[in-house]
Amino acid sequence: MRVPADTSSAERLFETAFSGAPTGMALVGLDGSWLRVNGALCRMLGMSEPQLRLRTFQELTHPDDLDADLDHVDALLAGRSNGYTMEKRYVAAGGEVVFALLSVSLVRDDDGRPLHFVSHVVDITERKRMEEHLRLLATHDALTGIWNRRRFEEELARQLARSLRHDESAVLLAIDLDNFKPINDDLGHEAGDQVLRAVARTIALRLRGTDCVARLGGDEFAVLLPNTDVASGQAVADELTALIALAPIVIGDRQLSVRASIGVAPIDRTCTSVTDILARADRAMYEAKPERHASAVLAKSYPAAR
């Protein structure tokens, strides 16, 4: 963009569009300073124009987005592009993160020398939040907040590929709550939901950051343990069995505890598919179910401590 020789008419038009724009607009110096900002941008970032003019766009850009933004700026100044558009995050007043769609052009003088940037900033925070919400709905169990079956099977498929290609050891745990149905029948579905949420928390708290846990459906859970041999996987299963049994679950005036049966299945070169791995873990889980647990749904049922 070049500044025309007669700028009076263009300046009036620009001033009207700049000040009244419903989205953020700014004139930005070559050093990143805010030369002018409109009211929409001030409201977006929670700062007055004088406050903004004491800062640079670099200071208000989220650190994870700064390098990409500066790369675009360098290309623009070097003449390798005529402008750029990118999604980025600003750090607004109070540390609030604002997602924005940024469009930038460069104003040059009659001799082609860069003067300043014109930035157009659209707040897309709500759109990003909705996208994240939809992503969570697609990949996470709505009741417990851990992964759902679809997302877990995707990760299980990736682990199988690594195990087949690189001989990476891994273990799958299949977890089933023993005789869970009477909890729903006797205490209601809300009580059953509380039990499932408590069990999910208990499992998740025991795992490493690289491990994965999911609710496959009903009272069935699964855990993927990468870089784990069978002996170590069995030790985790034994610990989870004890933790689940010992974790108190308070529902009304009752304190309950539930038991779980856990099957351990190695993921190795003998596995042919995700379905095969899940079936092996399920078989191991059913073999682990002792008869003495058949009627021990409520290992404890007594008034909760007050």
ROFI-44441 format. One record per residue: residue in one letter; x negated, z negated, y of N, C-alpha, C in turn. Coordinates in steps of 0.001 Angstrom, whole numbers, padded with zeros to 6 digits, always signed. Each point is the difference from the previous one (the first is absolute). Example, Ala and Ser with C-alpha at 12.3 -4.5 7.8 and 13.67 -1.06 7.14 Angstrom:
<sites>
a-013190-007800-005690+000890+000000+001190-000900+000000+001200
s+000350+000720+001050-000820-000060+001190+000770-000730+001090
</sites>
This chain:
<sites>
m-000851+000000-001180+000851+000000+001180-000893+000000+001238
r+000253+000936+000957-000751+000055+001243+000916-000360+001166
v-000563-000650+001014+000765-000351+001184+000095+001231+000884
p+001227+000485+000359+000116+001178+000852-000478-000297+001411
a-000377+001085+000732-000502-000175+001359+001041-000650+000901
d+001252+000452-000090+001079-000593+000795+000740-000973-000906
t-000232-001275+000205+000530-000988-000931+001214-000747+000515
s+000425+000233+001217+001067-000821+000582+001274+000048-000822
s+000456+001186-000361+001238+000127-000766-000175-000569-001405
a-001132+000323-000607-000256-000494-001348-000108-001515-000014
e-000606-000559+001046-000139-001455+000062+001352-000691+000098
r+000911+000580+000795+001334-000604+000124+000734+000028-001333
l-000107+001130-000687+000657+000104-001302-000614-000991-000998
f-001323-000073+000028-000669-000919-000917+000370-001438+000300
e+000054-000352+001297+000323-001375+000378+001387-000390-000486
t+000953+000916+000142+001363-000279-000452+000039-000190-001511
a-000656+000910-000724+000008-000087-001462-000768-001228-000474
f-001109-000303+000664-000860-001112-000402+000723-001330+000160
s+000526-000245+001184+000608-001308+000293+001288-000220-000769
g+000798+001058-000155+001315-000171-000619+000044+000231-001490
a-001148+000308-000606-000005+000293-001437+000438-001224-000803
p+000872+000198-000996+000437-001132-000818-001048-000447-001016
t-001040+000805-000163-001092-000354-000901-001265-000232+000827
g-001002-000604-000615-001211-000354+000708-000803+001205+000443
m-000490-000051+001241-000901+001024+000507-001119-000665+000773
a-001194+000617-000046-001146-000588+000690-001004+001078+000376
l-000680-000244+001086-001198+000758+000341-001177-000881-000378
v-000879+000529-000814-001091-000796-000557-001325+000610+000413
g-000897-000836+000514-001304+000472+000404-000857+000404-001176
l-001053+000743+000284-000897+000457-001062-000678-001160-000708
d-000072-001158+000668-000591-001191-000614+001021-000849-000746
g+001263+000456-000034+001044-000735-000713+000808-000928+000881
s-000314-000065+001287+000751-000891+000897+001378+000591+000291
w+000954-000887+000237+001354+000426+000354+000046+000245+001512
l+000114+001252+000403+000054+000328+001422+001403-000194+000552
r+000989+000428-000774+001414-000200+000365+000811-000151-001282
v+000992-000826+000057+000904-000173-001142+001420-000083+000524
n+000955+000452-000803+001389-000111+000447+000642-001269-000559
g+001223-000249+000458+000688-001228-000396+000259-000088-001485
a+000291+001138-000633+000299-000020-001438-001208-000468-000804
l-001190+000436+000387-001196-000428-000716-000276-001482+000238
c+000227-000472+001227-000184-001425+000289+000920-000846-000872
r+001250+000418-000112+000960-000755-000824-000404+000059-001472
m-000482+001134-000432-000402+000164-001397-001138-000950-000366
l-000956-000151+000909-001177-000813-000287+000116-001418+000539
g+001115-000296+000679+000227-001357+000486-000947-000419+001102
m-000449+000954+000802-000931-000300+001088+000438+000723+001266
s-000361-000564+001151+000253+000662+001274-001059+001075+000223
e+000248+000893+000976-000993+001035+000296-001327-000606+000426
p-000022-001020+000877-001298-000596+000339-000729-000575-001213
q+000741-000603-000917-000638-000538-001204-000599+001108-000852
l+000757+001101-000152-000496+001113-000806-001241+000631+000624
r-000010+000074+001318-001104+000678+000669-001302-000792-000075
l+000085-001245-000418-001204-000795-000235-000582+000229-001399
r+000727+000750-000831-000411+000238-001384-000315+001476-000200
t-000508+000343-001170-000186+001397-000405+000878+000264-001220
f+000237+001287-000276+000804+000297-001191-000743-000439-001256
q-001343+000004+000051-000768-000446-001156+000275-001464-000323
e+000136-000823+001035+000252-001425-000206+001384-000258-000583
l+000952+000884+000293+001378-000211-000448+000327+000766-001277
t-000953+000784-000493+000215+000734-001248-000342-000891-001180
h+000833+000039-001032-000288-000776-001212-001365+000428-000546
p-000845-000955-000385-001357+000345-000462-000029+001037-001122
d+000988-000031-000884+000006+000934-001126+000322+001434+000423
d+000527+000174+001210+000382+001331+000474-000949+000548+001060
l-000941-000815+000451-000811+000382+001157-000922+001179-000301
d-000671-000003-001137-000945+001075-000299+000693+001361-000031
a+001168+000070-000605+000725+001268-000072+000391+000473+001394
d+000437-000933+000844+000380+000344+001366-001206+000533+000767
l-001133-000679-000104-001205+000422+000721-000527+001342-000504
d+000171+000288-001277-000396+001305-000534+000808+001117+000666
h+001304-000254+000166+000850+000988+000684-000436+000177+001446
v-000318-001113+000676-000447+000057+001390-001281+000830+000116
d-000945-000240-000893-001256+000753+000027+000244+001496-000173
a+000881+000359-000924+000306+001414-000230+000657+000620+001220
l+000842-000750+000670+000686+000486+001193-001002+000233+001136
l-000889-000964+000241-001003+000125+001059-000994+001123-000281
a-000275+000225-001280-000962+001045-000375+000631+001386-000026
g+001306+000072+000224+000668+001286+000003+000364+000516-001369
r-000115-000844-001023+000354+000432-001354+001496-000070-000261
s+000745-000626+000910+001457-000043-000112+000596-000016+001395
n+001270+000378+000068+000696+000022+001290+000842-001258+000216
g+000087-000813-001003+000794-001219+000059+000157-000543-001400
y+000562-001161-000113+000206-000554-001336+001211-000922-000018
t+000535-000155-001204+001115-000906-000257-000350-000824-001225
m+000217-001299+000074-000297-000857-001131+000909-001231+000028
e+000202-000579-001165+000650-001297-000083-001076-001069+000074
k+000241-001020+000812-000980-001068+000136+000708-001295+000338
r-000777-001069-000058+000532-001313+000329-000682-000540+001248
y+000825-000561+000879-000508-000729+001157+000180-001495-000259
v-000895-000790+000558+000150-001451-000040+000554-000427+001348
a+001280-000355+000025+000691-000333+001241-000237-001463+000374
a+000638-000420+001076-000120-001381+000456+000404-000956-001117
g-000726-001107-000132+000296-000970-001041-000450+000410-001381
g-000722+001131-000109-000490+000444-001297+000986+000821-000802
e+001156+000294+000559+001000+000795-000725-000521+001414-000218
v+000208+000521-001199-000437+001354-000334+001145+000973+000272
v-000292+001025+000789+000984+001031+000335-000466+001312-000615
f+000831+000610-000827-000298+001314-000559+000454+001064+000998
a-000847+000995+000216+000322+001014+001003-000400+001382-000477
l+000715+001005+000523-000379+001396-000166-000637+000418+001319
l-001288+000258-000028-000765+000283+001206-000304+001490+000095
s+000309+000600+001150-000368+001390+000282-000865+000010+001249
v-001152+000672-000071-000980-000040+001093-000428+001417+000364
s-000061+000263+001302-000578+001234+000518-001052-000360+001037
l-000865+000950+000318-001094-000233+000933+000200+000848+001251
v-000076-000621+001146+000101+000702+001283-001410+000333+000482
r-000220+001274+000356-001288+000452+000519+000157+000537+001422
d-001079+000019+000738+000061+000562+001348-000191+001512-000065
d-000067+000648+001168-000093+001459+000029-001269+000524-000658
d-001013-000832-000055-001255+000414-000623-000079-000386-001476
g+001093-000553-000525+000049-000350-001419-000561-001354-000338
r-000343-000768+001030-000534-001339-000258+001137-000969-000321
p-000152-000845-001019+001055-000960-000354+000246-000988+001144
l+001281-000259+000281+000373-000980+001019+000562-001274-000624
h+001056+000132-000795+000626-001152-000662+000918+000504-001100
f+000490-000930-000771+000944+000305-001079+001425-000298+000443
v+000931+000746-000560+001422-000316+000134+000490-000412-001389
s+000488-001232-000099+000447-000536-001285+001499-000205-000001
h+000625+000432-001068+001434-000186-000211+000151-000886-001231
v+000637-001161+000151+000037-001012-001059+001451-000306-000369
v+000354+000248-001252+001358-000265-000497-000052-001177-000969
d+000807-001000+000237+000056-001182-000864+000723+000361-001299
i-000707-000079-001129+000607+000309-001302-000024-001227-000910
t-000076-001182+000612-000100-001231-000790+001192-000175-000929
e+001206+000207+000508+001187-000179-000849+000009+000988-001145
r-000418+001236+000276-000056+000997-001076-000988-000420-001070
k-001157-000517+000440-001008-000440-000957+000505-001178-000819
r+000699-000924+000647+000556-001137-000732+001022+000454-001023
m+000819+000975+000371+000989+000516-000951-000692+000710-001161
e-001055+000766+000297-000736+000676-001066-000606-001021-000963
e-000560-001081+000565-000587-001037-000842+001067-000691-000831
h+001168-000232+000619+001103-000633-000731+000443+000882-001169
l+000124+001293+000256+000416+000923-001057-001057+000092-001091
r-001281-000054+000418-001075+000031-000992+000055-001232-000899
l+000254-001154+000618+000099-001232-000778+001179+000060-000960
l+001129+000541+000473+001171+000115-000873-000300+000897-001197
a-000825+001028+000232-000296+000957-001067-001007-000544-000999
t-000825-000975+000409-001098-000437-000864+000074-001469-000409
h+000874-000779+000633+000046-001433-000271+001378-000435-000501
d-000018-001037-000807+001228-000593-000508+000685-000777+001124
a+001258+000321+000264+000699-000596+001136+000177-001504-000147
l+000103-000494-001222+000255-001428-000214-001265-000834+000159
t-001085+000420-000620-001209-000827-000050-001085+000418+000990
g+000061+001221+000497-001010+000484+000926-001256+000535-000655
i-000123-000100-001322-001155+000574-000685+000315+001457-000350
w-000953+000704-000597+000220+001410-000308+001187+000190-000948
n+000648+001162+000127+001040+000358-000950-000608+000827-001139
r+000845+000348-000938-000495+000698-001198-000648+001335+000360
r+000607+000754+000904-000525+001316+000359-001410-000103+000569
r-000184-000909+000945-001327-000139+000625-001031-000503-001011
f+000421-000916-000861-000919-000550-000999-000440+001077-000986
e+000929+000829-000433-000357+001049-000956-000948+001019+000615
e+000118+000236+001318-000960+000880+000671-001406-000580-000091
e-000115-001303+000275-001323-000634-000060-000503-000077-001436
l+000908-000218-000949-000373-000048-001406-000536+001361-000457
a+000605+001076+000499-000477+001343-000346-001403+000232+000547
r-000255-000485+001217-001340+000146+000567-001027-000802-000807
q+000409-001195-000428-000912-000819-000805-000287+000668-001338
l+001012+000578-000612-000209+000694-001268-000998+001142+000178
a+000133+000746+001090-000931+001104+000254-001430-000524+000149
r-000164-001124+000708-001343-000572+000159-000551-000481-001339
s+000877-000599-000802-000441-000511-001299-000419+001136-000928
l+000718+001103+000042-000325+001134-000862-001250+000724+000488
r-000128+000113+001334-001119+000771+000558-001292-000795+000045
h+000100-001264+000386-001209-000802+000227-000145-001155-000988
d+000907-000076-000966-000022-001095-000975+000103-001363+000691
e+000776-000039+001085+000195-001248+000749+000977-000900-000752
s-000404-001236-000234+000863-000930-000733+001108-000522+000899
a+001176-000188-000570+001137-000546+000736+000999-000544-001007
v+000874-000866+000489+000984-000644-000868+001357+000012+000690
l+001032+000229-000803+001373-000093+000482+000663-001224-000611
l+000649-000795+000839+000785-001147-000464+001482+000308+000166
a+000758-000170-001064+001458+000117+000059+000580-001409-000051
i+000808-000359+000988+000505-001374+000139+001520+000014-000057
d+000538-000838-000839+001452-000101-000139+000395-001477-000002
l+000999-000360+000804+000466-001377+000032+000859-000270-001231
d-000256-001105-000674+000685-000283-001261+001444-000411+000239
n+000901+000783-000583+001428-000327+000029+000478-000277+001421
f-000236+000967+000882+000322-000158+001423+001496+000092+000283
k+000735+000721-000799+001414+000268+000272+000826-001262+000235
p-000172-001087-000758+000822-001189+000248-000144-000594+001399
i-001140+000248+000668-000140-000513+001365+001045+000648+000895
n+000130+001316-000095+001031+000691+000770+001393-000451-000414
d+000217-000143-001322+001330-000364-000496+000389-001415+000404
d-000949-000937-000081+000323-001408+000242-000093-000389+001470
l-000959+000554+000710-000255-000428+001381+000324+001065+001037
g+000276+001216-000434+000344+001065+000941-001173+000923+000281
h+000333+001183+000491-001026+001013+000224-000953-000370+001139
e+000473-000739+000990-000895-000413+001077-001098-000911-000542
a+000369-000868-000941-001010-000853-000633-000995+000853-000784
g+000523+000986-000711-000888+000899-000731-000953+000738+000925
d+000520+000435+001159-000851+000689+000966-001099-000925+000512
q+000328-001269+000250-001007-000951+000459-001094-000188-001050
v+000401-000041-001260-000985-000135-001072-000939+001211-000027
l+000565+001186+000117-000827+001213-000029-000971+000046+001175
r+000468-000400+001181-000892-000024+001161-001121-001021-000203
a+000348-001160-000559-001008-001046-000227-001036+000463-001018
v+000436+000647-001054-000926+000493-001020-000925+001063+000595
a+000559+000903+000808-000817+001037+000633-001074-000625+000882
r+000359-001041+000759-000984-000677+000846-001092-000657-000843
t+000410-000651-001080-000960-000676-000866-001013+000988-000570
i+000487+001138-000454-000894+001017-000570-000936+000541+001073
a+000563+000380+001146-000793+000636+001055-001106-000922+000505
l+000289-001294+000096-000989-000943+000521-001200-000154-000933
r+000184+000255-001285-001098-000147-000963-000919+001219-000022
l+000495+001156+000423-000731+001241-000213-001080+000247+001054
r-000944+000866-000356-001017+000454+000932+000591+001056+000931
g-000734+000305+001065+000479+001010+000934+000082+001380-000609
t-000795+000265-001037+000007+001314-000649+001056+000116-001096
d+000611-001111-000391+001017+000019-001048+001345+000451+000584
c+000884+000426-000866+001314+000495+000434+001092-000692-000804
v+001083-000367+000677+001132-000628-000674+001274+000722+000426
a+000919+000136-000935+001259+000680+000278+001129-000639-000790
r+001178+000159+000532+001207-000335-000760+000541+001317-000535
l+000041+000114-001317+000438+001249-000619+001509+000109-000068
g+000676-001150+000104+001450-000016-000087+000455-001272-000689
g+001182-000484+000356+000507-001218-000613-000991-001138+000151
d-000348-000635-001119-000973-001096+000027-001345+000437-000587
e-000293+001295+000093-001243+000545-000534-000986+000282+001126
f-001221-000494-000166-001076+000222+000953-001171+000654-000725
a-000903+000587+000778-001207+000583-000581-001166-000246+000941
v-001171-000160-000575-001217-000228+000776-001080+000948-000511
l-000650+000675+000928-001126+000861-000330-001279-000694+000456
l-000948-000154-000932-001275-000664+000278-001134+001007-000165
p-000426+000642+001090-001115+000956-000105-001310-000724-000310
n-000937+000732-000573-001338-000539-000291+000088-001340-000740
t+000825-000020-001015+000234-001224-000767+000002+000332-001486
d-000712-000806-000807+000034+000221-001439+001148-000799-000616
v+000223+000212-001282+001156-000617-000658-000093-001519+000020
a-001180-000546-000253-000148-001454-000024+000341-000607+001362
s-000488+000630+001061+000301-000498+001340+001477+000183+000324
g+000575+001120-000455+001428+000219+000219+000846-001036-000713
q-000396-000374-001213+000726-001025-000735-000104-001341+000710
a-001173-000290+000591-000168-001257+000741+000921-000039+001207
v+000136+001136+000698+000927+000060+001134+001434-000191-000479
a+000347+000634-001123+001348-000138-000552+000302-001448-000345
d-000956-000679-000628+000200-001409-000350+000182-000857+001247
e-000789+000294+001029+000111-000776+001232+001339+000246+000687
l+000430+001267+000015+001290+000312+000616+001149-000650-000768
t-000090-000023-001317+001033-000660-000803+000131-001463+000409
a-001134-000676+000161+000021-001411+000389+000499-000175+001426
l-000451+000852+000917+000402-000120+001397+001496+000215+000179
i+000544+000987-000694+001437+000272+000104+000802-001172-000544
a-000451-000573-001126+000721-001131-000600-000061-001248+000879
l-001109-000175+000722-000190-001210+000787+000571+000107+001411
a+000229+001215+000464+000469+000170+001381+001436-000502+000140
p+000237-001018+000818+001368-000505+000169+000826+000940+000868
i+001243+000218-000381+000912+000852+000758+001212-000850+000354
v+000171-000282+001275+001093-000868+000439+001201+000844+000385
i+001116-000256-000659+001252+000697+000286+001077-001064+000187
g+000430-000179+001226+000976-001053+000286-000594-001358-000308
d+000662-000749-000860-000497-001326-000367-000742+000027-001336
r-000351+001206-000460-000713+000126-001266-001417+000513+000216
q-000887-000446-000850-001350+000543-000047-000193+000617-001366
l-000247+001293-000022-000092+000738-001248-001424+000465-000243
s-000297+000295-001230-001219+000735-000329+000344+000977-001104
v-000650+001143+000023+000278+001032-001001-001273+000298-000772
r+000172+000613-001149-001135+000403-000813-000044+001524-000083
a-001185+000501-000237-000180+001443-000095-000827+000353-001221
s+000300+001142-000573-000833+000561-001061-000771+001168+000592
i-001290+000082-000320-000863+001015+000610-000745+000765-001088
g+000119+001318+000059-000737+000866-000907-001209+000586+000690
v-001088+000120-000736-001258+000505+000541-000355+001303-000703
a-000208+001061+000795-000349+001296-000588-001177+000604+000750
p-001078+000338-000712-001138+000654+000668+000344+001439+000365
i-000562+000454+001098+000146+001400+000408-001335+000672-000305
d+000012+000855-001019-001262+000617-000444+000243+001433-000440
r-000986+000576-000649+000074+001417-000371+001037+000294-001076
t+000518-001050-000638+001034+000237-001020+001381+000156+000628
c+000144-000343+001269+001298+000106+000682+000249+001459+000387
t+001214+000446-000196+000306+001414+000245+000799+000234+001271
s+000715-001018+000482+000844+000187+001179+000412-001358+000555
v+000601+000012+001184+000534-001228+000585+001077-000595-000905
t+000848+000869-000541+001058-000470-000911-000602-000688-001214
d-001075+000577-000518-000678-000583-001164-000562-001377+000332
i-000640-000138+001159-000583-001291+000389+001089-001052+000150
l+001094+000355+000682+001098-000956+000200+000603-000408-001340
a+000126+000950-000908+000561-000317-001319-000918-000950-000768
r-001301+000206+000087-000948-000894-000682+000096-001414+000555
a+000075-000116+001331+000102-001322+000615+001314-000670-000362
d+001078+000785-000049+001314-000551-000379-000034-000535-001427
r-000613+000744-000911-000084-000456-001383-000795-001296-000085
a-001094-000067+000738-000815-001216-000004+000773-001175+000592
m+000827+000289+001008+000786-001067+000621+001047-000541-000975
y+000686+000880-000707+001006-000464-000958-000631-000749-001159
e-001189+000404-000385-000705-000734-001054-000425-001386+000488
a-000176-000136+001308-000433-001291+000555+001150-000977+000180
k+001251+000466-000150+001150-000881+000217+000148-000970-001162
p-000255-001286+000209+000192-000978-001083+001466-000385-000125
e+000425-000269-001205+001397-000389-000231+000349-001293+000733
r-000969-000863+000183+000294-001276+000641+000388+000155+001465
h-000208+001196+000567+000404+000214+001386+001416+000561+000116
a+000586+000325-001112+001267+000719+000045+001072-000725+000782
s+000036-001319-000086+001039-000749+000723-000589-000854+001108
a-001254+000291+000382-000671-000854+000981-000021+000639+001374
v+001113+000578+000428+000064+000661+001294-000247-001022+001106
l+000707-001092-000073-000163-001047+000980-000817-001112-000655
a-001323+000108+000177-000843-001012-000610+000255-001350+000621
k+000370+000008+001268+000343-001238+000691+001235+000250+000831
s+000878-000929+000018+001180+000092+000861+000394-001399+000385
y-000440-000389+001190+000263-001339+000467+000042+000015+001517
p+000501-001049+000617+000104+000002+001454-001358+000247+000635
a-000022+000863+001017-001238+000297+000696-000490-001206+000770
a-001320-000095+000115-000574-001103+000768+000409+000116+001453
r+000273-001117+000613+000445-000014+001397-001049-000661+000873
</sites>
